[in-house]
Amino acid sequence: MPSDSRTPQWDVHRLPRAEGKNVLVTGGNAGIGYFVAEQLAGTGATVVLGSRAETKAKAAIASISSRVPGAKVQHLPLDLADLSSLKASVDALELDHLDAVVHNAGVALDDPPRRETEDGHELMFATNHLGHFALTHWLAPLLTATPGSRIVTTGSFAAKSERLDLDDLQSTHDYRPKRAYARSKLAQMLFAFELDRRLRAARSTTLSVVAHPGGALDSLTPSRPPVHTRTTGERVRHLRLGLLVQGKDAAAWPAVRAVLDPDVRGGQLWSPRVLGLRGTPRAERIWPHLADTASAAHLWAASCDLTGTDPAGGR
């Protein structure tokens, strides 16, 4: 059942202070990840933007710094599609502990042909799921050094009506772009819930939580030049859609709450309160297929084999 009794006490516009906390946001240079980073920076936390593109990361840091005086934001070169690079990226983090990581980066939902990484993995599955799976493994020492640390994984409505093909996880035999994307997001969410079960079994204080952003449109997102620019015409044309969906600034709220709220528990799903599409964040019922422990265990074993890592097994 949802645990919503304390929701009115949480104000998305008056976040608790978080000085001394360190948070890594993958894909924090654009989209929802940017607003997660901006909002967390406003609490006094040190925010690390994990991003392949240094130029885009610098633009995001400049934008955040212009809106948050004294913001502590830095860039970490991070390529989730390159599994062999992830340990070196984590080793380059100049932190003695990590309070949270927000697994936000991903290949955008469009209609690309099937592509593979240098490791031979399908690009969407590799970036959205396998990269975050392996990154969690390498981050484990920093996370376990922090009591109550959090691993927040970004889910998607696209995963709600999908099921994994456990015999074809990388869409080798039947590739359809939208379905491959949805299944990669489903894999992320199954991973996050399985991770929390394993953390609880190991009596770890680290929590694994899923944040679902709801429906987010660029046309409803406030401008943050040069990261994002919205014209008045775009805003007016799509104003009615604001009754159903929201901007990417609001879509960041579930992840930000999952990082900061002391009442958040491991294994929860946080999403917008209005039909899961818009509004302030609340805990909601876990979708039935996300509680499929057999599929999650199968996925975990396959991911360990494909990445050579085990996020619950140390480094």
N, C-alpha and C positions, 0 to 999 in steps of 0.2 A: 504493500500500500504506500502511496506517496506520504512523505512526511513534510506537511506544508504548514504546520501550526505556527512556525516562527517566521514564515516568509514576510509578513508585513513589517518586521523589524529590520529587514535588510533593505538598505537604500542604495540603489545602483549609482546614485549621484553623490553619495557621501560614504565612500569606502573607508574601512578601517586603516589606520596607519600601519605600514609594514617596513619601517626602517630596519636595516640589518638582514632582511631576507633577500635571497638570491633566487631568481627565476629565469629559466631558459625557455624561450618561445621559439619553436621551429617555424620557419616561414613568417617571422615577425616583421618582415620588411614591407608587407603588402596585405590587402584584404582584411579579413577578420583578425588575422594574426597581428597586424599593425595595431588595431584598436585594443586588442588584449594587452599588447606591450605598452601602449600609451596610457591606458587606464591603470595598469600596475605601476608604471613609472610615477604616476600621480600620487601613489601611496607612500613613496619614499623608498620602495624596493629597488634593488639593483636588477636591471632587466638585461638579459643577453639575447640578442637577435641571432638565431641560427639561420644562416642564409648562404646560398652559393654565390650570389651576386653582391660583390662589395659595393659597387656604385649605388645599387638600390638600397642596401643597408645603410649607407652613409646618408642618403636622402631621407630615409625613415628616421634616423637618429636626429638629423637636423630638424625635421618636422616636430618630433616629440619634444626636443629641447626648446623649440620656440613656443610651445604651449605649456610646458611644465618646467618652470624655472628650477635650476639645480638638478634636473633629471640625471639619474645615473643609468646610462644606457650604453651598451657596447656591442660590437659585432663579433660573432664567432663564425668563421668559414665552415660551412656544413653542407655536404652533398649526400643526401639520404639515398640516392641511387647508386652510390659508390660505397659498397659495404666495407671495402678494404681501407677506406679513409677515416672511418668513424672513430676508431680508437685514438688516432692521432688528433682528431678534432677535440675529443673529450680531454685528452692529455693537455691540450692547449688552453683549456679553461683555467684561468688564474683565480680559482675559488677554492676555499678550504671546505666548503659544504654547499649543498644545493637544497633549497627548501621546496622547489617544485619545478617540474618540466611540463610544458604544455605542448603536446604532440599535435601541432596544427598544420604543418606544411603538407602539401600534396599536389599531385598533378591535377590540373583543372579539368572539370567535366566538359569535354567537347567531343569531337568525333575524329580522333586521330586514328591512323592505321596502327596495327599492332607493332610496337617497338620493343626492343630489348635493351637492357643495360649491358655494360661491359662484362658483367658476371653472368649474362645469359638469362636474366629474369625479365618477365613482362614488366614494362615500365611503371604502370599504375600500381600494380600489386607490389612491386619492388619499392617504390617511393613511399606510397601511403602506408603500407603494412610492414614489409620486411625491414626497411630502413629504421623505422621507429622501434621495431622489435629488438634489433641489434643495438640501437642507440641506448635503449633502456638497460641492456646488459652492461654496456661500458660506463653508464652513469651510476650504476648501483652503489659503488663505494661512496660517492658524494651524497647520494640520497640517504643511504643508511647511516651516514654520519650525522644526519639531522632527524631527531625524533619528530614523528608526525609529518614527515615530508609527503609530497603528493605528486602522483603521476596522472596528469589530466589528458585524456585522449579525446580528440574532436570526432564526433560521430556525424551521421548524415541521415536525413529522411530517405535518401536514395536507398539505404540499406534495409528499410522497413519491410519492403515487399520482396526482398531477394533471399536466396538461400545459396550456400556455398556448394560448388561441385567439388567434393573432396578428392575426386579422381582427376580433376583438371583445374587446380587452384590458379594456374597462370594462364588460363584461357588459350592453351596451346592448340586444342582441337576445334574449339568453337568460340571465336573472338567476336564479340559485339561491344563496341566502345562504351556505351552507357551502362550495359550490364557489367562489364569488367570494372568500371569505376565503382558501381554500387557494391559489387562483391569485395572490392579492395577495402571499402569503408566498413562493410560488414565484418571483414577479417580484423580490422582494427578494433572494432567494438567487442568482438568475441575475445580477442587477445586481452583487452583491458579488464574484462570481467574475470577471465581465467587467471590473469595476473593477480587480481585482488584475492581470489580464492587461495592461491599459492602463498601469497604474502601472509594471509591470516593463518594458514596451516603452519607457516614458519614462525609465527608469533612476531612478525615484523610490525613496527608502528607505521611504516610507510603505507599510504593509501593509494589505491588505483580507482579513478573516477572517470566516468564518461560525461562529456559536455556536448549537448546537441544544440547547434546554433539556430535552428529554425530556418525560416526563409529569409534570405538576405539579398538585396539588390543594390547594385552600384548607384542607381538613380535615386535611391532613398538614403544614400550614405553621404554625410557631410564632407565637404572638400577638405583635403589635406595636401595641398600642392607642395612639391611635385609628385607626391605619392599617389594622390587621387584628386581629380578635379571634376566637379559636378556643375553643369550649367543650370541656370534658372529654368530654361525650357525643359530639360530632362526631369527636373524635380516636379514641375507643374504637370507634365504629361503623365507621370506615374504616381501622382499624389493619391489617387483612389486605391492603388495597390497597398498603400499603407494601412488599409483596414484589414489586410490579410497577412502581409509580410512586413519586413522592416529593413533598416539599413545595417551595414556591417558593424557600425558602432554598437548598436543594440545586440546584434548577434554575438558580440564578444562577451556579453554579460554572464551567460552560464559558465564559461571557462573561468572568468575572473572570480565569480563566486566560489567555484570549485577549488580555486587556489587559496582564497582568503577566509572563507567562512569557517569558524571553528566548529559549527554544527554539522558540517559535511562529513559523511561517513563513506568508507571504502565500499565499492560495489554499487554505488548509486548512479542514476542517470539524471542529469540536470538539463532542463530544456525550457524554452519560453512557455509561459503559462497559458496562452491563448492557442488552443489546438496544437501545441508544439511548434507554432509558426512564428509568433511574435509575442512581445511583452516581457515582463520581468521574469527572472529564472526561478524555477521551483523543481523539487525532486518529483519525478513521475515514475509510474510503474514500469518495470523492465519489460520490454517487448518479449513475448513468449519465446521466439526463436533465439533471442540473446541468452536465454537460460539453458540452452542445449549444451550441457557439459561434455557430452561425447564428441560432438563436432569441435568444440573448443579444444579438447585434449588432442584430437587428431591434428588440428591446425597447429597447435603448439609444437607437437613433435615434428611436423613437417617444417615448420619455421626454424626450429633448432638445426635440422639437417641442412636447410638451404642457406642459413647464415653462419653456421658454426658457432653460435652463441646460445646462451640460456639465461634469460633475464632473472630467473628465480634461482639460478644455480651458482652465482658468483662469477668471478672473472678468471 
